[in-house]
Amino acid sequence: MAKILVVDDEPAIVRFLKSFLEKRHYAAVTASTGQEALEKFRQEAPEVVLLDIRLPDRNGLEVLKEMKSIDPRVSVIIVTAVTDDEIGKRALELGAFDYLIKPFELGHLEQVLRWTVKLIS
């Protein structure tokens, strides 16, 4: 079972994604700030991270960069309401696996997760 870290500052989104993942038999860990995300990342060693760009204490791109420096193999999927093409391009340059804009189709997220988990298995 793949472990997925969900990082978002909106509690409703965190709860929803955690439930969505657990119903699909993923182990879900959550964080609501960049600092908490990095702590959980180090402690839990998730294979996949669903990461928001706008966090209360740090920019998600900074968190992405630090996570990739800790473990270059981690698959980070940006899940954000930010529709800035430059930010999306930068996220992919920093090693993000994909960039999903909220609201997104759950079927698409599920497919991206299957590809991601298949690649890391």
N, CA, C and O atoms as CSV, one atom per row, in Angstrom:
chain,resi,resn,atom,element,x,y,z
A,1,MET,N,N,0.850,-1.180,0.000
A,1,MET,CA,C,0.000,0.000,0.000
A,1,MET,C,C,0.893,1.240,0.000
A,1,MET,O,O,1.765,1.384,0.857
A,2,ALA,N,N,0.676,2.115,-0.946
A,2,ALA,CA,C,1.463,3.346,-1.027
A,2,ALA,C,C,1.011,4.329,0.046
A,2,ALA,O,O,-0.173,4.434,0.365
A,3,LYS,N,N,1.990,5.045,0.592
A,3,LYS,CA,C,1.698,6.088,1.576
A,3,LYS,C,C,1.724,7.437,0.860
A,3,LYS,O,O,2.658,7.750,0.122
A,4,ILE,N,N,0.679,8.226,1.097
A,4,ILE,CA,C,0.541,9.519,0.432
A,4,ILE,C,C,0.401,10.610,1.489
A,4,ILE,O,O,-0.413,10.505,2.405
A,5,LEU,N,N,1.203,11.653,1.346
A,5,LEU,CA,C,1.124,12.825,2.216
A,5,LEU,C,C,0.292,13.886,1.514
A,5,LEU,O,O,0.610,14.299,0.399
A,6,VAL,N,N,-0.779,14.326,2.176
A,6,VAL,CA,C,-1.659,15.370,1.655
A,6,VAL,C,C,-1.317,16.665,2.375
A,6,VAL,O,O,-1.391,16.729,3.602
A,7,VAL,N,N,-0.939,17.710,1.616
A,7,VAL,CA,C,-0.543,18.993,2.206
A,7,VAL,C,C,-1.439,20.089,1.640
A,7,VAL,O,O,-1.362,20.433,0.461
A,8,ASP,N,N,-2.293,20.628,2.512
A,8,ASP,CA,C,-3.190,21.711,2.108
A,8,ASP,C,C,-3.619,22.447,3.369
A,8,ASP,O,O,-3.797,21.829,4.419
A,9,ASP,N,N,-3.785,23.757,3.273
A,9,ASP,CA,C,-4.180,24.547,4.449
A,9,ASP,C,C,-5.684,24.625,4.633
A,9,ASP,O,O,-6.152,25.230,5.598
A,10,GLU,N,N,-6.452,24.031,3.734
A,10,GLU,CA,C,-7.907,24.030,3.859
A,10,GLU,C,C,-8.353,22.692,4.472
A,10,GLU,O,O,-8.292,21.655,3.812
A,11,PRO,N,N,-8.805,22.722,5.742
A,11,PRO,CA,C,-9.170,21.479,6.437
A,11,PRO,C,C,-10.183,20.609,5.682
A,11,PRO,O,O,-10.079,19.383,5.708
A,12,ALA,N,N,-11.143,21.219,5.021
A,12,ALA,CA,C,-12.155,20.441,4.298
A,12,ALA,C,C,-11.526,19.658,3.141
A,12,ALA,O,O,-11.904,18.516,2.879
A,13,ILE,N,N,-10.582,20.270,2.467
A,13,ILE,CA,C,-9.901,19.587,1.357
A,13,ILE,C,C,-9.044,18.451,1.893
A,13,ILE,O,O,-9.013,17.365,1.313
A,14,VAL,N,N,-8.351,18.696,2.993
A,14,VAL,CA,C,-7.518,17.653,3.603
A,14,VAL,C,C,-8.383,16.457,4.002
A,14,VAL,O,O,-8.041,15.314,3.700
A,15,ARG,N,N,-9.492,16.718,4.672
A,15,ARG,CA,C,-10.389,15.624,5.093
A,15,ARG,C,C,-10.928,14.862,3.888
A,15,ARG,O,O,-10.958,13.631,3.880
A,16,PHE,N,N,-11.352,15.607,2.874
A,16,PHE,CA,C,-11.913,14.978,1.683
A,16,PHE,C,C,-10.879,14.095,0.990
A,16,PHE,O,O,-11.166,12.943,0.661
A,17,LEU,N,N,-9.673,14.630,0.765
A,17,LEU,CA,C,-8.640,13.860,0.069
A,17,LEU,C,C,-8.193,12.651,0.894
A,17,LEU,O,O,-7.947,11.578,0.343
A,18,LYS,N,N,-8.090,12.825,2.204
A,18,LYS,CA,C,-7.710,11.703,3.071
A,18,LYS,C,C,-8.747,10.587,2.952
A,18,LYS,O,O,-8.381,9.421,2.806
A,19,SER,N,N,-10.017,10.923,3.013
A,19,SER,CA,C,-11.086,9.937,2.876
A,19,SER,C,C,-11.051,9.281,1.494
A,19,SER,O,O,-11.158,8.060,1.376
A,20,PHE,N,N,-10.904,10.088,0.467
A,20,PHE,CA,C,-10.827,9.594,-0.918
A,20,PHE,C,C,-9.695,8.576,-1.058
A,20,PHE,O,O,-9.881,7.516,-1.656
A,21,LEU,N,N,-8.533,8.898,-0.511
A,21,LEU,CA,C,-7.367,8.017,-0.619
A,21,LEU,C,C,-7.560,6.728,0.183
A,21,LEU,O,O,-7.261,5.637,-0.302
A,22,GLU,N,N,-8.051,6.863,1.388
A,22,GLU,CA,C,-8.228,5.683,2.236
A,22,GLU,C,C,-9.262,4.718,1.652
A,22,GLU,O,O,-9.116,3.504,1.792
A,23,LYS,N,N,-10.300,5.238,1.003
A,23,LYS,CA,C,-11.283,4.370,0.349
A,23,LYS,C,C,-10.668,3.599,-0.812
A,23,LYS,O,O,-11.206,2.577,-1.239
A,24,ARG,N,N,-9.553,4.083,-1.315
A,24,ARG,CA,C,-8.841,3.419,-2.409
A,24,ARG,C,C,-7.622,2.651,-1.902
A,24,ARG,O,O,-6.744,2.262,-2.672
A,25,HIS,N,N,-7.595,2.447,-0.600
A,25,HIS,CA,C,-6.578,1.628,0.068
A,25,HIS,C,C,-5.165,2.200,0.040
A,25,HIS,O,O,-4.182,1.459,0.026
A,26,TYR,N,N,-5.081,3.522,0.033
A,26,TYR,CA,C,-3.796,4.182,0.244
A,26,TYR,C,C,-3.703,4.552,1.723
A,26,TYR,O,O,-4.719,4.779,2.380
A,27,ALA,N,N,-2.495,4.610,2.230
A,27,ALA,CA,C,-2.275,5.131,3.581
A,27,ALA,C,C,-2.110,6.638,3.439
A,27,ALA,O,O,-1.244,7.093,2.692
A,28,ALA,N,N,-2.918,7.413,4.135
A,28,ALA,CA,C,-2.885,8.871,3.991
A,28,ALA,C,C,-2.395,9.532,5.274
A,28,ALA,O,O,-2.852,9.222,6.374
A,29,VAL,N,N,-1.453,10.450,5.095
A,29,VAL,CA,C,-0.918,11.271,6.178
A,29,VAL,C,C,-1.196,12.707,5.758
A,29,VAL,O,O,-1.168,13.013,4.566
A,30,THR,N,N,-1.466,13.606,6.726
A,30,THR,CA,C,-1.825,14.975,6.349
A,30,THR,C,C,-0.964,16.017,7.048
A,30,THR,O,O,-0.384,15.773,8.106
A,31,ALA,N,N,-0.902,17.183,6.420
A,31,ALA,CA,C,-0.213,18.346,6.978
A,31,ALA,C,C,-0.907,19.593,6.446
A,31,ALA,O,O,-1.477,19.579,5.355
A,32,SER,N,N,-0.855,20.687,7.235
A,32,SER,CA,C,-1.529,21.918,6.813
A,32,SER,C,C,-0.585,23.101,6.615
A,32,SER,O,O,-1.013,24.179,6.203
A,33,THR,N,N,0.689,22.901,6.906
A,33,THR,CA,C,1.687,23.958,6.677
A,33,THR,C,C,2.906,23.347,5.997
A,33,THR,O,O,3.076,22.128,5.980
A,34,GLY,N,N,3.739,24.195,5.446
A,34,GLY,CA,C,4.970,23.724,4.829
A,34,GLY,C,C,5.896,23.065,5.832
A,34,GLY,O,O,6.483,22.020,5.551
A,35,GLN,N,N,6.026,23.672,7.000
A,35,GLN,CA,C,6.894,23.116,8.036
A,35,GLN,C,C,6.401,21.744,8.494
A,35,GLN,O,O,7.181,20.799,8.613
A,36,GLU,N,N,5.107,21.652,8.747
A,36,GLU,CA,C,4.537,20.372,9.165
A,36,GLU,C,C,4.713,19.329,8.056
A,36,GLU,O,O,4.990,18.162,8.336
A,37,ALA,N,N,4.553,19.747,6.811
A,37,ALA,CA,C,4.721,18.831,5.678
A,37,ALA,C,C,6.133,18.256,5.644
A,37,ALA,O,O,6.315,17.057,5.434
A,38,LEU,N,N,7.124,19.110,5.849
A,38,LEU,CA,C,8.506,18.629,5.827
A,38,LEU,C,C,8.798,17.698,6.996
A,38,LEU,O,O,9.521,16.714,6.845
A,39,GLU,N,N,8.241,18.007,8.155
A,39,GLU,CA,C,8.416,17.125,9.316
A,39,GLU,C,C,7.783,15.759,9.057
A,39,GLU,O,O,8.406,14.726,9.303
A,40,LYS,N,N,6.545,15.754,8.562
A,40,LYS,CA,C,5.861,14.494,8.267
A,40,LYS,C,C,6.570,13.743,7.140
A,40,LYS,O,O,6.636,12.514,7.151
A,41,PHE,N,N,7.096,14.488,6.174
A,41,PHE,CA,C,7.821,13.875,5.063
A,41,PHE,C,C,9.034,13.108,5.584
A,41,PHE,O,O,9.287,11.976,5.171
A,42,ARG,N,N,9.776,13.728,6.490
A,42,ARG,CA,C,10.953,13.072,7.070
A,42,ARG,C,C,10.559,11.872,7.940
A,42,ARG,O,O,11.220,10.835,7.902
A,43,GLN,N,N,9.494,12.012,8.716
A,43,GLN,CA,C,9.065,10.954,9.634
A,43,GLN,C,C,8.402,9.778,8.914
A,43,GLN,O,O,8.678,8.618,9.223
A,44,GLU,N,N,7.541,10.079,7.969
A,44,GLU,CA,C,6.675,9.062,7.364
A,44,GLU,C,C,7.211,8.469,6.057
A,44,GLU,O,O,6.797,7.380,5.661
A,45,ALA,N,N,8.121,9.172,5.389
A,45,ALA,CA,C,8.694,8.731,4.115
A,45,ALA,C,C,7.624,8.294,3.102
A,45,ALA,O,O,7.642,7.155,2.636
A,46,PRO,N,N,6.695,9.196,2.763
A,46,PRO,CA,C,5.656,8.826,1.791
A,46,PRO,C,C,6.257,8.655,0.394
A,46,PRO,O,O,7.279,9.255,0.060
A,47,GLU,N,N,5.605,7.833,-0.398
A,47,GLU,CA,C,6.042,7.642,-1.784
A,47,GLU,C,C,5.506,8.748,-2.687
A,47,GLU,O,O,6.108,9.084,-3.707
A,48,VAL,N,N,4.343,9.315,-2.287
A,48,VAL,CA,C,3.667,10.334,-3.091
A,48,VAL,C,C,3.241,11.475,-2.172
A,48,VAL,O,O,2.860,11.252,-1.023
A,49,VAL,N,N,3.310,12.708,-2.696
A,49,VAL,CA,C,2.853,13.884,-1.957
A,49,VAL,C,C,1.871,14.646,-2.835
A,49,VAL,O,O,2.164,14.938,-3.994
A,50,LEU,N,N,0.706,14.968,-2.282
A,50,LEU,CA,C,-0.238,15.892,-2.925
A,50,LEU,C,C,-0.009,17.226,-2.241
A,50,LEU,O,O,-0.310,17.375,-1.057
A,51,LEU,N,N,0.518,18.193,-2.967
A,51,LEU,CA,C,1.021,19.433,-2.371
A,51,LEU,C,C,0.361,20.671,-2.954
A,51,LEU,O,O,0.349,20.874,-4.168
A,52,ASP,N,N,-0.190,21.495,-2.069
A,52,ASP,CA,C,-0.764,22.781,-2.474
A,52,ASP,C,C,0.373,23.794,-2.641
A,52,ASP,O,O,1.425,23.650,-2.019
A,53,ILE,N,N,0.172,24.792,-3.458
A,53,ILE,CA,C,1.185,25.842,-3.672
A,53,ILE,C,C,1.118,26.890,-2.569
A,53,ILE,O,O,2.146,27.308,-2.037
A,54,ARG,N,N,-0.091,27.310,-2.230
A,54,ARG,CA,C,-0.244,28.379,-1.230
A,54,ARG,C,C,-0.452,27.788,0.151
A,54,ARG,O,O,-1.510,27.242,0.461
A,55,LEU,N,N,0.568,27.906,0.961
A,55,LEU,CA,C,0.518,27.436,2.339
A,55,LEU,C,C,0.741,28.627,3.260
A,55,LEU,O,O,1.346,29.612,2.836
A,56,PRO,N,N,0.276,28.575,4.496
A,56,PRO,CA,C,0.349,29.756,5.357
A,56,PRO,C,C,1.768,30.199,5.722
A,56,PRO,O,O,1.999,31.378,5.987
A,57,ASP,N,N,2.710,29.266,5.737
A,57,ASP,CA,C,4.056,29.622,6.194
A,57,ASP,C,C,5.127,29.595,5.112
A,57,ASP,O,O,6.195,30.180,5.293
A,58,ARG,N,N,4.866,28.932,4.000
A,58,ARG,CA,C,5.858,28.817,2.931
A,58,ARG,C,C,5.166,28.618,1.595
A,58,ARG,O,O,3.996,28.243,1.521
A,59,ASN,N,N,5.913,28.877,0.565
A,59,ASN,CA,C,5.447,28.619,-0.782
A,59,ASN,C,C,5.615,27.126,-1.057
A,59,ASN,O,O,6.642,26.539,-0.717
A,60,GLY,N,N,4.610,26.518,-1.669
A,60,GLY,CA,C,4.675,25.098,-1.973
A,60,GLY,C,C,5.844,24.714,-2.850
A,60,GLY,O,O,6.351,23.596,-2.755
A,61,LEU,N,N,6.285,25.633,-3.713
A,61,LEU,CA,C,7.445,25.334,-4.561
A,61,LEU,C,C,8.706,25.159,-3.719
A,61,LEU,O,O,9.558,24.330,-4.039
A,62,GLU,N,N,8.826,25.937,-2.644
A,62,GLU,CA,C,9.966,25.775,-1.736
A,62,GLU,C,C,9.909,24.410,-1.058
A,62,GLU,O,O,10.927,23.735,-0.906
A,63,VAL,N,N,8.705,24.015,-0.652
A,63,VAL,CA,C,8.515,22.722,-0.005
A,63,VAL,C,C,8.854,21.599,-0.993
A,63,VAL,O,O,9.532,20.635,-0.636
A,64,LEU,N,N,8.383,21.728,-2.222
A,64,LEU,CA,C,8.689,20.758,-3.274
A,64,LEU,C,C,10.201,20.615,-3.438
A,64,LEU,O,O,10.731,19.504,-3.455
A,65,LYS,N,N,10.873,21.727,-3.557
A,65,LYS,CA,C,12.332,21.713,-3.759
A,65,LYS,C,C,13.042,21.010,-2.601
A,65,LYS,O,O,13.952,20.211,-2.819
A,66,GLU,N,N,12.624,21.308,-1.375
A,66,GLU,CA,C,13.255,20.688,-0.213
A,66,GLU,C,C,12.957,19.187,-0.150
A,66,GLU,O,O,13.837,18.388,0.169
A,67,MET,N,N,11.717,18.813,-0.454
A,67,MET,CA,C,11.376,17.390,-0.457
A,67,MET,C,C,12.215,16.631,-1.479
A,67,MET,O,O,12.711,15.541,-1.192
A,68,LYS,N,N,12.373,17.201,-2.663
A,68,LYS,CA,C,13.160,16.541,-3.708
A,68,LYS,C,C,14.637,16.462,-3.323
A,68,LYS,O,O,15.335,15.540,-3.743
A,69,SER,N,N,15.117,17.422,-2.525
A,69,SER,CA,C,16.512,17.351,-2.078
A,69,SER,C,C,16.679,16.264,-1.017
A,69,SER,O,O,17.750,15.664,-0.915
A,70,ILE,N,N,15.645,16.006,-0.234
A,70,ILE,CA,C,15.681,14.948,0.778
A,70,ILE,C,C,15.565,13.581,0.102
A,70,ILE,O,O,16.321,12.660,0.413
A,71,ASP,N,N,14.618,13.460,-0.820
A,71,ASP,CA,C,14.401,12.195,-1.529
A,71,ASP,C,C,14.025,12.486,-2.975
A,71,ASP,O,O,12.860,12.754,-3.270
A,72,PRO,N,N,14.992,12.435,-3.875
A,72,PRO,CA,C,14.718,12.755,-5.282
A,72,PRO,C,C,13.710,11.811,-5.944
A,72,PRO,O,O,13.156,12.142,-6.992
A,73,ARG,N,N,13.468,10.645,-5.350
A,73,ARG,CA,C,12.554,9.667,-5.949
A,73,ARG,C,C,11.092,9.935,-5.639
A,73,ARG,O,O,10.213,9.359,-6.281
A,74,VAL,N,N,10.810,10.799,-4.665
A,74,VAL,CA,C,9.425,11.036,-4.275
A,74,VAL,C,C,8.640,11.641,-5.445
A,74,VAL,O,O,9.148,12.481,-6.188
A,75,SER,N,N,7.404,11.196,-5.586
A,75,SER,CA,C,6.522,11.747,-6.619
A,75,SER,C,C,5.642,12.802,-5.971
A,75,SER,O,O,4.842,12.502,-5.085
A,76,VAL,N,N,5.797,14.033,-6.420
A,76,VAL,CA,C,5.018,15.146,-5.880
A,76,VAL,C,C,4.026,15.592,-6.942
A,76,VAL,O,O,4.403,15.922,-8.067
A,77,ILE,N,N,2.766,15.596,-6.571
A,77,ILE,CA,C,1.702,16.063,-7.458
A,77,ILE,C,C,1.190,17.370,-6.870
A,77,ILE,O,O,0.674,17.396,-5.753
A,78,ILE,N,N,1.331,18.433,-7.612
A,78,ILE,CA,C,0.831,19.733,-7.175
A,78,ILE,C,C,-0.676,19.740,-7.369
A,78,ILE,O,O,-1.171,19.442,-8.456
A,79,VAL,N,N,-1.401,20.079,-6.314
A,79,VAL,CA,C,-2.865,20.155,-6.337
A,79,VAL,C,C,-3.214,21.539,-5.805
A,79,VAL,O,O,-3.130,21.788,-4.602
A,80,THR,N,N,-3.608,22.442,-6.708
A,80,THR,CA,C,-3.752,23.838,-6.313
A,80,THR,C,C,-4.836,24.558,-7.105
A,80,THR,O,O,-5.241,24.111,-8.178
A,81,ALA,N,N,-5.294,25.664,-6.567
A,81,ALA,CA,C,-6.228,26.535,-7.279
A,81,ALA,C,C,-5.473,27.593,-8.089
A,81,ALA,O,O,-6.089,28.362,-8.827
A,82,VAL,N,N,-4.166,27.636,-7.957
A,82,VAL,CA,C,-3.338,28.618,-8.669
A,82,VAL,C,C,-3.258,28.211,-10.138
A,82,VAL,O,O,-2.776,27.128,-10.467
A,83,THR,N,N,-3.733,29.086,-11.009
A,83,THR,CA,C,-3.767,28.776,-12.442
A,83,THR,C,C,-2.707,29.555,-13.214
A,83,THR,O,O,-2.951,30.000,-14.336
A,84,ASP,N,N,-1.567,29.714,-12.631
A,84,ASP,CA,C,-0.470,30.451,-13.245
A,84,ASP,C,C,0.433,29.480,-14.010
A,84,ASP,O,O,1.054,28.598,-13.417
A,85,ASP,N,N,0.498,29.653,-15.332
A,85,ASP,CA,C,1.308,28.751,-16.159
A,85,ASP,C,C,2.778,28.751,-15.757
A,85,ASP,O,O,3.438,27.714,-15.822
A,86,GLU,N,N,3.290,29.893,-15.346
A,86,GLU,CA,C,4.699,29.970,-14.943
A,86,GLU,C,C,4.961,29.149,-13.681
A,86,GLU,O,O,5.996,28.492,-13.565
A,87,ILE,N,N,4.022,29.191,-12.741
A,87,ILE,CA,C,4.181,28.399,-11.517
A,87,ILE,C,C,4.113,26.912,-11.865
A,87,ILE,O,O,4.897,26.114,-11.351
A,88,GLY,N,N,3.188,26.549,-12.725
A,88,GLY,CA,C,3.091,25.156,-13.156
A,88,GLY,C,C,4.358,24.693,-13.842
A,88,GLY,O,O,4.848,23.593,-13.583
A,89,LYS,N,N,4.887,25.528,-14.715
A,89,LYS,CA,C,6.136,25.201,-15.416
A,89,LYS,C,C,7.279,25.055,-14.415
A,89,LYS,O,O,8.083,24.127,-14.512
A,90,ARG,N,N,7.346,25.964,-13.464
A,90,ARG,CA,C,8.419,25.915,-12.453
A,90,ARG,C,C,8.297,24.654,-11.592
A,90,ARG,O,O,9.302,24.021,-11.270
A,91,ALA,N,N,7.082,24.298,-11.226
A,91,ALA,CA,C,6.867,23.087,-10.429
A,91,ALA,C,C,7.383,21.857,-11.173
A,91,ALA,O,O,8.050,21.008,-10.582
A,92,LEU,N,N,7.080,21.762,-12.453
A,92,LEU,CA,C,7.552,20.627,-13.244
A,92,LEU,C,C,9.071,20.649,-13.381
A,92,LEU,O,O,9.712,19.599,-13.350
A,93,GLU,N,N,9.648,21.839,-13.533
A,93,GLU,CA,C,11.112,21.959,-13.595
A,93,GLU,C,C,11.765,21.494,-12.293
A,93,GLU,O,O,12.854,20.920,-12.306
A,94,LEU,N,N,11.087,21.748,-11.168
A,94,LEU,CA,C,11.624,21.349,-9.864
A,94,LEU,C,C,11.404,19.860,-9.565
A,94,LEU,O,O,11.848,19.350,-8.536
A,95,GLY,N,N,10.718,19.179,-10.476
A,95,GLY,CA,C,10.562,17.738,-10.321
A,95,GLY,C,C,9.180,17.238,-9.973
A,95,GLY,O,O,9.018,16.058,-9.665
A,96,ALA,N,N,8.165,18.107,-10.012
A,96,ALA,CA,C,6.796,17.645,-9.755
A,96,ALA,C,C,6.389,16.634,-10.825
A,96,ALA,O,O,6.747,16.775,-11.995
A,97,PHE,N,N,5.649,15.632,-10.416
A,97,PHE,CA,C,5.178,14.610,-11.347
A,97,PHE,C,C,4.034,15.147,-12.209
A,97,PHE,O,O,3.929,14.820,-13.391
A,98,ASP,N,N,3.177,15.977,-11.601
A,98,ASP,CA,C,2.042,16.545,-12.326
A,98,ASP,C,C,1.571,17.792,-11.595
A,98,ASP,O,O,1.981,18.055,-10.465
A,99,TYR,N,N,0.702,18.558,-12.252
A,99,TYR,CA,C,0.188,19.825,-11.730
A,99,TYR,C,C,-1.313,19.833,-11.990
A,99,TYR,O,O,-1.744,20.024,-13.128
A,100,LEU,N,N,-2.116,19.625,-10.942
A,100,LEU,CA,C,-3.576,19.578,-11.088
A,100,LEU,C,C,-4.200,20.845,-10.532
A,100,LEU,O,O,-3.853,21.294,-9.439
A,101,ILE,N,N,-5.117,21.413,-11.287
A,101,ILE,CA,C,-5.808,22.635,-10.887
A,101,ILE,C,C,-7.143,22.267,-10.233
A,101,ILE,O,O,-7.942,21.519,-10.796
A,102,LYS,N,N,-7.365,22.816,-9.017
A,102,LYS,CA,C,-8.651,22.642,-8.335
A,102,LYS,C,C,-9.698,23.516,-9.009
A,102,LYS,O,O,-9.362,24.618,-9.441
A,103,PRO,N,N,-10.906,23.097,-9.116
A,103,PRO,CA,C,-11.374,21.745,-8.849
A,103,PRO,C,C,-10.983,20.833,-10.008
A,103,PRO,O,O,-11.005,21.252,-11.165
A,104,PHE,N,N,-10.636,19.623,-9.710
A,104,PHE,CA,C,-10.214,18.654,-10.726
A,104,PHE,C,C,-11.144,17.448,-10.659
A,104,PHE,O,O,-11.849,17.236,-9.672
A,105,GLU,N,N,-11.128,16.681,-11.714
A,105,GLU,CA,C,-11.927,15.461,-11.769
A,105,GLU,C,C,-11.265,14.404,-10.893
A,105,GLU,O,O,-10.070,14.143,-11.034
A,106,LEU,N,N,-12.024,13.801,-9.999
A,106,LEU,CA,C,-11.467,12.772,-9.120
A,106,LEU,C,C,-10.955,11.577,-9.908
A,106,LEU,O,O,-9.977,10.940,-9.516
A,107,GLY,N,N,-11.606,11.278,-11.003
A,107,GLY,CA,C,-11.137,10.188,-11.863
A,107,GLY,C,C,-9.750,10.473,-12.404
A,107,GLY,O,O,-8.926,9.567,-12.529
A,108,HIS,N,N,-9.492,11.737,-12.728
A,108,HIS,CA,C,-8.160,12.119,-13.225
A,108,HIS,C,C,-7.124,11.968,-12.117
A,108,HIS,O,O,-6.036,11.443,-12.356
A,109,LEU,N,N,-7.450,12.422,-10.911
A,109,LEU,CA,C,-6.524,12.266,-9.786
A,109,LEU,C,C,-6.237,10.785,-9.551
A,109,LEU,O,O,-5.088,10.396,-9.346
A,110,GLU,N,N,-7.266,9.977,-9.582
A,110,GLU,CA,C,-7.080,8.541,-9.372
A,110,GLU,C,C,-6.154,7.943,-10.432
A,110,GLU,O,O,-5.303,7.112,-10.115
A,111,GLN,N,N,-6.317,8.360,-11.675
A,111,GLN,CA,C,-5.460,7.857,-12.757
A,111,GLN,C,C,-4.010,8.311,-12.552
A,111,GLN,O,O,-3.085,7.516,-12.717
A,112,VAL,N,N,-3.811,9.569,-12.197
A,112,VAL,CA,C,-2.459,10.077,-11.952
A,112,VAL,C,C,-1.813,9.301,-10.800
A,112,VAL,O,O,-0.634,8.954,-10.868
A,113,LEU,N,N,-2.577,9.032,-9.752
A,113,LEU,CA,C,-2.045,8.252,-8.630
A,113,LEU,C,C,-1.662,6.846,-9.072
A,113,LEU,O,O,-0.621,6.335,-8.658
A,114,ARG,N,N,-2.477,6.215,-9.899
A,114,ARG,CA,C,-2.141,4.863,-10.391
A,114,ARG,C,C,-0.840,4.887,-11.187
A,114,ARG,O,O,0.010,4.013,-11.015
A,115,TRP,N,N,-0.681,5.890,-12.062
A,115,TRP,CA,C,0.568,5.998,-12.835
A,115,TRP,C,C,1.756,6.201,-11.916
A,115,TRP,O,O,2.803,5.574,-12.074
A,116,THR,N,N,1.571,7.095,-10.947
A,116,THR,CA,C,2.642,7.423,-10.021
A,116,THR,C,C,3.068,6.202,-9.219
A,116,THR,O,O,4.253,5.877,-9.140
A,117,VAL,N,N,2.092,5.536,-8.631
A,117,VAL,CA,C,2.396,4.382,-7.794
A,117,VAL,C,C,2.999,3.260,-8.638
A,117,VAL,O,O,3.903,2.558,-8.184
A,118,LYS,N,N,2.510,3.091,-9.845
A,118,LYS,CA,C,3.063,2.065,-10.737
A,118,LYS,C,C,4.530,2.352,-11.048
A,118,LYS,O,O,5.352,1.436,-11.080
A,119,LEU,N,N,4.852,3.607,-11.275
A,119,LEU,CA,C,6.233,3.992,-11.585
A,119,LEU,C,C,7.177,3.780,-10.421
A,119,LEU,O,O,8.346,3.455,-10.627
A,120,ILE,N,N,6.687,3.958,-9.189
A,120,ILE,CA,C,7.569,3.843,-8.039
A,120,ILE,C,C,7.647,2.417,-7.509
A,120,ILE,O,O,8.499,2.110,-6.675
A,121,SER,N,N,6.762,1.542,-7.989
A,121,SER,CA,C,6.760,0.137,-7.511
A,121,SER,C,C,7.882,-0.653,-8.127
A,121,SER,O,O,8.031,-1.841,-7.841
